[in-house]
């Protein structure tokens, strides 16, 4: 094809051979991307046009270039696979013979065209089986084995193998209806009798070249995925094992063996599985040599085979009690793979494949009845103790020098691998119990007290890591080794960041135990406070301090001054990143919660004063990007502190703290005292930064976190906060202000003393948002979403708000209807929530009843539009909730409205017939209307009809 730019094919151009060739030329060679896109669009239309039947064959002429031939073959495949019903039955045979002829012709030609033609013939066979072409596979084998002087035998053999390989693959991706799929699968499974003898013969022939054997193994791989009985695959699996000795065939043979062993049906053929253990064990020498010579591909492949047999069939093989030794040998082979020398992922990538096997084996052992379980526990407990040693060895860091050369990606993969090991150890604890912790403790003790052979830090770190993995998720409060461990920790000489990190996380994992044994806190707290000053230990030290402050807060008053002083120092030095600073503030919040009020105020004063001074300075400056970040940071610190500073102990659910609870404090809450002191300053900051959504959000967050934590204690702040929120929202409406208003409505609206300011704020937010709706709300889906949630909350907590004379209930209702038509799913969901709260109030709140009476038809119309296809299918349950509420609270009106709505032509979709609409209306009004689940099913059914999806593959997951 000579390279010259073509003009784009006009959209109305006929689908002829010449035009297709021009468009293909343009697609491949035109430098203009728009022309390429136009050509591609036109070619896609050409492929599905009726003319494709004609031009496809012409494009396959041997004098055409492969790109053109490939397009012709693809078009044939599309026509056969997607438009099978358009082909008259009397043309099946000629189509079949034409495809056979072309495949034979291309047997020695372009590989990509041959594959595409084979896929087309495979699709044809699947559509004709079994009625119109009962012995399709046998016919294919016979056709290609027949002598044909024009095509050499090897090319014919390769073409047949290609056809046989793509046939099962095409079946897996075909669009056959479910009942046909089952039918065709069983026909194919029987037809393997025509395929497997041929594959065996080709593999066993001495003179078969490597590329033929390669293709045979691929073909076998493809067929075993059709759930063919494992016993029928025995000979080929054995032949694949033999092929593992040939480096050229190794990868393909591994794939074939793994696919054959892994098919779900295989466990029914226990005798065959038992026959497979010896050849798998026979690979051990090859595995050892591969490991010695650093051949990662070979060790990886052999490990995959051993794991496939062990993981998929451990239950079936364990059941064969008389063969316990051969299965144990397989388990030991997998253990060798788990402990393969080298550091993952740099010198080996195999050990990670085995981790799931150990879960599976343990689950299967623990699922046996007690007697059998006891026998297997005896055999496998030592194996699992060995596994713990192997895993902790694999979890060890390399030398500092070696680790320094690792890429960041390798370090991240190693981190994830260690997390997987940690999960495995936690799981193994179920099998080994307290003995596991004792064994880890003994090893650590020996390591730290052995003065003759000083150990490496890596060894110590791995043992601690194992301990922490278990302590993090399992209740170690009753373990008798923890006191000893806490005693050992200060003896660890910490010379390295990774070890220090693990020491921190281990202390953190024991924080609940420390709460029950407060006398031990002083053993570890100094280590944590010292680590706080090291930026490299930022995450581990701060998260550990936070855990200790949360779990042990009632035992920390003696240390409080020291903790606050150290924390203040590191905060001032700005050692930690923003998120760790926030955690540190939360830790201090927990800590201060347990002190006496005057102590809290004293500590708060020293902690917050520097930030308040900084904020005062920033409030006077002209807004710019750097002082914006500083303001957001300071506001974040305050809100995180107030999140956890809770002197009323709302968060103390566990009885263990009951005993230690302090008497309820008298007088104003310290947080409220501080908020009142800084209120004017915050208003000043706001006045300059009202345009900045993030600053506004940070201000709202302080109050939102405080309201959530303090609940009723926040009451003194309600009037001034309502006033400030009103001013903020009137100037520039922002989501964070609505969210905070919703919190206030939720907590305070039902209290008579707070009702006036809450009511005034609610009316103001509503009136401002209604104005926004008049100006065009499409630019603010997030505000509309939050507003709908606010309205729903108001109806839930204080429906009286809808009785206010200056609330325009009609306008609010109309906004809700408009919001139902938004393209954003969360907004529509929130609007549905508003209506499901509103409709049940029809009877008790006169203005609501009147509005629904006058405007309910518009609501129904919007709901039906959504169901008819305007809204995402994921929202149908929410629309069904509205229909359910209309049915329950306005039944007589609904019967009239639905009749009128459904009489409109093409409504709610042009795809539904008048009968289907009538049927849906009757269902909705039938006796089943009181069953919410049934109403949801009716809506789902009807929306599929409206979208033209009923009975298609798209509904399968619906």
ChimeraX attribute file (.defattr): number of C-alpha atoms within 10 A of each C-alpha:
attribute: neighborCount
match mode: 1-to-1
recipient: residues
	/A:1	10
	/A:2	6
	/A:3	10
	/A:4	11
	/A:5	15
	/A:6	16
	/A:7	12
	/A:8	19
	/A:9	18
	/A:10	10
	/A:11	11
	/A:12	7
	/A:13	11
	/A:14	13
	/A:15	19
	/A:16	16
	/A:17	19
	/A:18	12
	/A:19	16
	/A:20	26
	/A:21	18
	/A:22	17
	/A:23	25
	/A:24	20
	/A:25	21
	/A:26	26
	/A:27	24
	/A:28	14
	/A:29	16
	/A:30	20
	/A:31	13
	/A:32	13
	/A:33	11
	/A:34	12
	/A:35	19
	/A:36	20
	/A:37	14
	/A:38	17
	/A:39	26
	/A:40	17
	/A:41	14
	/A:42	22
	/A:43	22
	/A:44	11
	/A:45	13
	/A:46	20
	/A:47	23
	/A:48	16
	/A:49	13
	/A:50	13
	/A:51	14
	/A:52	22
	/A:53	16
	/A:54	14
	/A:55	20
	/A:56	24
	/A:57	18
	/A:58	16
	/A:59	23
	/A:60	21
	/A:61	15
	/A:62	13
	/A:63	8
	/A:64	14
	/A:65	13
	/A:66	18
	/A:67	17
	/A:68	21
	/A:69	25
	/A:70	23
	/A:71	21
	/A:72	27
	/A:73	25
	/A:74	20
	/A:75	26
	/A:76	25
	/A:77	23
	/A:78	16
	/A:79	22
	/A:80	22
	/A:81	22
	/A:82	14
	/A:83	12
	/A:84	15
	/A:85	11
	/A:86	10
	/A:87	12
	/A:88	8
	/A:89	11
	/A:90	8
	/A:91	9
	/A:92	15
	/A:93	12
	/A:94	10
	/A:95	15
	/A:96	14
	/A:97	12
	/A:98	13
	/A:99	20
	/A:100	18
	/A:101	12
	/A:102	19
	/A:103	24
	/A:104	21
	/A:105	17
	/A:106	22
	/A:107	24
	/A:108	16
	/A:109	14
	/A:110	14
	/A:111	15
	/A:112	15
	/A:113	24
	/A:114	24
	/A:115	22
	/A:116	24
	/A:117	27
	/A:118	28
	/A:119	25
	/A:120	26
	/A:121	28
	/A:122	26
	/A:123	25
	/A:124	22
	/A:125	24
	/A:126	24
	/A:127	22
	/A:128	17
	/A:129	19
	/A:130	17
	/A:131	8
	/A:132	13
	/A:133	16
	/A:134	14
	/A:135	17
	/A:136	20
	/A:137	24
	/A:138	14
	/A:139	13
	/A:140	18
	/A:141	18
	/A:142	13
	/A:143	15
	/A:144	20
	/A:145	13
	/A:146	10
	/A:147	12
	/A:148	12
	/A:149	7
	/A:150	8
	/A:151	14
	/A:152	12
	/A:153	16
	/A:154	14
	/A:155	17
	/A:156	23
	/A:157	18
	/A:158	18
	/A:159	23
	/A:160	21
	/A:161	25
	/A:162	22
	/A:163	25
	/A:164	24
	/A:165	24
	/A:166	23
	/A:167	24
	/A:168	24
	/A:169	17
	/A:170	18
	/A:171	20
	/A:172	15
	/A:173	8
	/A:174	15
	/A:175	15
	/A:176	17
	/A:177	11
	/A:178	9
	/A:179	8
	/A:180	14
	/A:181	16
	/A:182	11
	/A:183	12
	/A:184	19
	/A:185	19
	/A:186	14
	/A:187	18
	/A:188	23
	/A:189	17
	/A:190	14
	/A:191	16
	/A:192	20
	/A:193	13
	/A:194	16
	/A:195	19
	/A:196	19
	/A:197	13
	/A:198	14
	/A:199	20
	/A:200	20
	/A:201	13
	/A:202	18
	/A:203	24
	/A:204	13
	/A:205	10
	/A:206	8
	/A:207	8
	/A:208	13
	/A:209	12
	/A:210	13
	/A:211	11
	/A:212	18
	/A:213	23
	/A:214	18
	/A:215	21
	/A:216	29
	/A:217	29
	/A:218	20
	/A:219	24
	/A:220	29
	/A:221	23
	/A:222	21
	/A:223	26
	/A:224	23
	/A:225	18
	/A:226	20
	/A:227	16
	/A:228	20
	/A:229	17
	/A:230	21
	/A:231	15
	/A:232	14
	/A:233	20
	/A:234	16
	/A:235	13
	/A:236	23
	/A:237	25
	/A:238	15
	/A:239	18
	/A:240	25
	/A:241	21
	/A:242	16
	/A:243	21
	/A:244	21
	/A:245	13
	/A:246	12
	/A:247	11
	/A:248	14
	/A:249	19
	/A:250	21
	/A:251	19
	/A:252	23
	/A:253	29
	/A:254	24
	/A:255	19
	/A:256	27
	/A:257	26
	/A:258	21
	/A:259	18
	/A:260	29
	/A:261	24
	/A:262	21
	/A:263	18
	/A:264	12
	/A:265	14
	/A:266	21
	/A:267	21
	/A:268	14
	/A:269	13
	/A:270	17
	/A:271	13
	/A:272	16
	/A:273	20
	/A:274	16
	/A:275	12
	/A:276	17
	/A:277	18
	/A:278	14
	/A:279	13
	/A:280	17
	/A:281	18
	/A:282	11
	/A:283	19
	/A:284	18
	/A:285	10
	/A:286	15
	/A:287	23
	/A:288	17
	/A:289	13
	/A:290	17
	/A:291	20
	/A:292	12
	/A:293	9
	/A:294	15
	/A:295	14
	/A:296	16
	/A:297	16
	/A:298	22
	/A:299	25
	/A:300	21
	/A:301	20
	/A:302	26
	/A:303	25
	/A:304	21
	/A:305	22
	/A:306	23
	/A:307	25
	/A:308	22
	/A:309	25
	/A:310	26
	/A:311	20
	/A:312	19
	/A:313	23
	/A:314	22
	/A:315	18
	/A:316	17
	/A:317	22
	/A:318	20
	/A:319	16
	/A:320	13
	/A:321	12
	/A:322	10
	/A:323	12
	/A:324	15
	/A:325	11
	/A:326	15
	/A:327	21
	/A:328	15
	/A:329	14
	/A:330	21
	/A:331	22
	/A:332	15
	/A:333	19
	/A:334	25
	/A:335	22
	/A:336	19
	/A:337	25
	/A:338	21
	/A:339	19
	/A:340	20
	/A:341	17
	/A:342	15
	/A:343	17
	/A:344	23
	/A:345	18
	/A:346	13
	/A:347	12
	/A:348	19
	/A:349	16
	/A:350	23
	/A:351	25
	/A:352	18
	/A:353	16
	/A:354	22
	/A:355	20
	/A:356	13
	/A:357	20
	/A:358	23
	/A:359	16
	/A:360	17
	/A:361	20
	/A:362	20
	/A:363	16
	/A:364	17
	/A:365	22
	/A:366	17
	/A:367	12
	/A:368	15
	/A:369	9
	/A:370	11
	/A:371	9
	/A:372	15
	/A:373	15
	/A:374	14
	/A:375	12
	/A:376	18
	/A:377	18
	/A:378	10
	/A:379	14
	/A:380	18
	/A:381	15
	/A:382	12
	/A:383	15
	/A:384	21
	/A:385	16
	/A:386	12
	/A:387	21
	/A:388	22
	/A:389	16
	/A:390	16
	/A:391	22
	/A:392	21
	/A:393	17
	/A:394	23
	/A:395	26
	/A:396	18
	/A:397	21
	/A:398	15
	/A:399	11
	/A:400	10
	/A:401	8
	/A:402	9
	/A:403	12
	/A:404	11
	/A:405	10
	/A:406	14
	/A:407	11
	/A:408	10
	/A:409	10
	/A:410	15
	/A:411	17
	/A:412	13
	/A:413	15
	/A:414	18
	/A:415	15
	/A:416	12
	/A:417	19
	/A:418	24
	/A:419	14
	/A:420	16
	/A:421	22
	/A:422	22
	/A:423	17
	/A:424	21
	/A:425	25
	/A:426	20
	/A:427	19
	/A:428	21
	/A:429	17
	/A:430	14
	/A:431	19
	/A:432	15
	/A:433	11
	/A:434	15
	/A:435	13
	/A:436	21
	/A:437	21
	/A:438	16
	/A:439	14
	/A:440	18
	/A:441	20
	/A:442	15
	/A:443	13
	/A:444	23
	/A:445	17
	/A:446	11
	/A:447	18
	/A:448	18
	/A:449	14
	/A:450	11
	/A:451	9
	/A:452	6
	/A:453	9
	/A:454	10
	/A:455	14
	/A:456	10
	/A:457	19
	/A:458	19
	/A:459	18
	/A:460	21
	/A:461	25
	/A:462	23
	/A:463	23
	/A:464	22
	/A:465	25
	/A:466	27
	/A:467	25
	/A:468	24
	/A:469	23
	/A:470	23
	/A:471	24
	/A:472	19
	/A:473	11
	/A:474	14
	/A:475	13
	/A:476	18
	/A:477	17
	/A:478	9
	/A:479	14
	/A:480	12
	/A:481	18
	/A:482	20
	/A:483	13
	/A:484	12
	/A:485	19
	/A:486	18
	/A:487	13
	/A:488	16
	/A:489	21
	/A:490	14
	/A:491	11
	/A:492	17
	/A:493	12
	/A:494	15
	/A:495	9
	/A:496	12
	/A:497	12
	/A:498	16
	/A:499	22
	/A:500	23
	/A:501	20
	/A:502	23
	/A:503	27
	/A:504	25
	/A:505	24
	/A:506	25
	/A:507	29
	/A:508	27
	/A:509	24
	/A:510	22
	/A:511	26
	/A:512	21
	/A:513	23
	/A:514	24
	/A:515	23
	/A:516	15
	/A:517	14
	/A:518	16
	/A:519	10
	/A:520	15
	/A:521	20
	/A:522	12
	/A:523	14
	/A:524	18
	/A:525	17
	/A:526	15
	/A:527	17
	/A:528	23
	/A:529	18
	/A:530	11
	/A:531	20
	/A:532	26
	/A:533	20
	/A:534	14
	/A:535	14
	/A:536	16
	/A:537	19
	/A:538	18
	/A:539	19
	/A:540	23
	/A:541	30
	/A:542	29
	/A:543	20
	/A:544	26
	/A:545	29
	/A:546	23
	/A:547	20
	/A:548	27
	/A:549	27
	/A:550	22
	/A:551	23
	/A:552	24
	/A:553	23
	/A:554	21
	/A:555	21
	/A:556	21
	/A:557	18
	/A:558	10
	/A:559	14
	/A:560	19
	/A:561	13
	/A:562	13
	/A:563	22
	/A:564	19
	/A:565	14
	/A:566	15
	/A:567	23
	/A:568	19
	/A:569	15
	/A:570	17
	/A:571	19
	/A:572	12
	/A:573	10
	/A:574	12
	/A:575	17
	/A:576	22
	/A:577	12
	/A:578	13
	/A:579	13
	/A:580	18
	/A:581	23
	/A:582	21
	/A:583	19
	/A:584	27
	/A:585	29
	/A:586	27
	/A:587	28
	/A:588	29
	/A:589	26
	/A:590	26
	/A:591	30
	/A:592	28
	/A:593	22
	/A:594	26
	/A:595	20
	/A:596	16
	/A:597	18
	/A:598	10
	/A:599	16
	/A:600	20
	/A:601	18
	/A:602	12
	/A:603	18
	/A:604	19
	/A:605	13
	/A:606	13
	/A:607	19
	/A:608	17
	/A:609	11
	/A:610	13
	/A:611	18
	/A:612	18
	/A:613	11
	/A:614	14
	/A:615	22
	/A:616	17
	/A:617	11
	/A:618	16
	/A:619	22
	/A:620	11
	/A:621	12
	/A:622	9
	/A:623	13
	/A:624	8
	/A:625	7
	/A:626	8
	/A:627	16
	/A:628	17
	/A:629	13
	/A:630	14
	/A:631	22
	/A:632	17
	/A:633	18
	/A:634	17
	/A:635	23
	/A:636	23
	/A:637	24
	/A:638	25
	/A:639	23
	/A:640	23
	/A:641	27
	/A:642	29
	/A:643	23
	/A:644	25
	/A:645	26
	/A:646	25
	/A:647	26
	/A:648	20
	/A:649	17
	/A:650	11
	/A:651	10
	/A:652	14
	/A:653	9
	/A:654	7
	/A:655	8
	/A:656	11
	/A:657	17
	/A:658	10
	/A:659	7
	/A:660	12
	/A:661	13
	/A:662	15
	/A:663	9
	/A:664	10
	/A:665	11
	/A:666	7
	/A:667	7
	/A:668	12
	/A:669	20
	/A:670	22
	/A:671	21
	/A:672	20
	/A:673	14
	/A:674	14
	/A:675	20
	/A:676	14
	/A:677	11
	/A:678	15
	/A:679	17
	/A:680	11
	/A:681	16
	/A:682	17
	/A:683	16
	/A:684	14
	/A:685	22
	/A:686	18
	/A:687	15
	/A:688	15
	/A:689	17
	/A:690	18
	/A:691	15
	/A:692	13
	/A:693	15
	/A:694	15
	/A:695	22
	/A:696	22
	/A:697	20
	/A:698	21
	/A:699	23
	/A:700	23
	/A:701	23
	/A:702	21
	/A:703	22
	/A:704	24
	/A:705	20
	/A:706	25
	/A:707	23
	/A:708	17
	/A:709	21
	/A:710	23
	/A:711	17
	/A:712	12
	/A:713	18
	/A:714	21
	/A:715	16
	/A:716	15
	/A:717	16
	/A:718	17
	/A:719	15
	/A:720	13
	/A:721	20
	/A:722	20
	/A:723	14
	/A:724	17
	/A:725	21
	/A:726	23
	/A:727	16
	/A:728	20
	/A:729	20
	/A:730	15
	/A:731	13
	/A:732	14
	/A:733	22
	/A:734	21
	/A:735	21
	/A:736	22
	/A:737	25
	/A:738	28
	/A:739	20
	/A:740	23
	/A:741	23
	/A:742	23
	/A:743	20
	/A:744	25
	/A:745	26
	/A:746	16
	/A:747	17
	/A:748	21
	/A:749	24
	/A:750	16
	/A:751	12
	/A:752	8
	/A:753	11
	/A:754	18
	/A:755	18
	/A:756	13
	/A:757	19
	/A:758	25
	/A:759	20
	/A:760	15
	/A:761	25
	/A:762	24
	/A:763	19
	/A:764	18
	/A:765	23
	/A:766	20
	/A:767	18
	/A:768	16
	/A:769	22
	/A:770	20
	/A:771	11
	/A:772	17
	/A:773	19
	/A:774	10
	/A:775	10
	/A:776	10
	/A:777	19
	/A:778	15
	/A:779	10
	/A:780	14
	/A:781	19
	/A:782	16
	/A:783	22
	/A:784	28
	/A:785	23
	/A:786	22
	/A:787	26
	/A:788	26
	/A:789	22
	/A:790	25
	/A:791	26
	/A:792	23
	/A:793	19
	/A:794	24
	/A:795	20
	/A:796	15
	/A:797	15
	/A:798	18
	/A:799	20
	/A:800	14
	/A:801	20
	/A:802	22
	/A:803	14
	/A:804	13
	/A:805	9
	/A:806	9
	/A:807	17
	/A:808	16
	/A:809	18
	/A:810	16
	/A:811	16
	/A:812	19
	/A:813	21
	/A:814	17
	/A:815	19
	/A:816	25
	/A:817	23
	/A:818	18
	/A:819	25
	/A:820	25
	/A:821	18
	/A:822	21
	/A:823	14
	/A:824	15
	/A:825	18
	/A:826	16
	/A:827	24
	/A:828	28
	/A:829	22
	/A:830	24
	/A:831	29
	/A:832	27
	/A:833	21
	/A:834	24
	/A:835	27
	/A:836	21
	/A:837	18
	/A:838	24
	/A:839	21
	/A:840	18
	/A:841	20
	/A:842	18
	/A:843	13
	/A:844	11
	/A:845	16
	/A:846	13
	/A:847	20
	/A:848	21
	/A:849	19
	/A:850	15
	/A:851	17
	/A:852	23
	/A:853	14
	/A:854	11
	/A:855	14
	/A:856	22
	/A:857	18
	/A:858	17
	/A:859	22
	/A:860	20
	/A:861	19
	/A:862	20
	/A:863	24
	/A:864	24
	/A:865	19
	/A:866	22
	/A:867	27
	/A:868	24
	/A:869	17
	/A:870	18
	/A:871	22
	/A:872	13
	/A:873	17
	/A:874	11
	/A:875	17
	/A:876	19
	/A:877	20
	/A:878	20
	/A:879	28
	/A:880	26
	/A:881	20
	/A:882	22
	/A:883	27
	/A:884	25
	/A:885	20
	/A:886	24
	/A:887	20
	/A:888	15
	/A:889	16
	/A:890	20
	/A:891	16
	/A:892	12
	/A:893	15
	/A:894	22
	/A:895	16
	/A:896	11
	/A:897	17
	/A:898	21
	/A:899	14
	/A:900	12
	/A:901	16
	/A:902	18
	/A:903	13
	/A:904	11
	/A:905	11
	/A:906	13
	/A:907	19
	/A:908	24
	/A:909	21
	/A:910	12
	/A:911	15
	/A:912	19
	/A:913	15
	/A:914	15
	/A:915	9
	/A:916	14
	/A:917	21
	/A:918	15
	/A:919	12
	/A:920	18
	/A:921	17
	/A:922	15
	/A:923	16
	/A:924	24
	/A:925	19
	/A:926	11
	/A:927	9
	/A:928	12
	/A:929	21
	/A:930	15
	/A:931	10
	/A:932	16
	/A:933	14
	/A:934	16
	/A:935	22
	/A:936	21
	/A:937	14
	/A:938	17
	/A:939	23
	/A:940	23
	/A:941	17
	/A:942	20
	/A:943	25
	/A:944	22
	/A:945	21
	/A:946	23
	/A:947	17
	/A:948	15
	/A:949	13
	/A:950	16
	/A:951	12
	/A:952	10
	/A:953	13
	/A:954	10
	/A:955	12
	/A:956	8
	/A:957	5
	/A:958	10
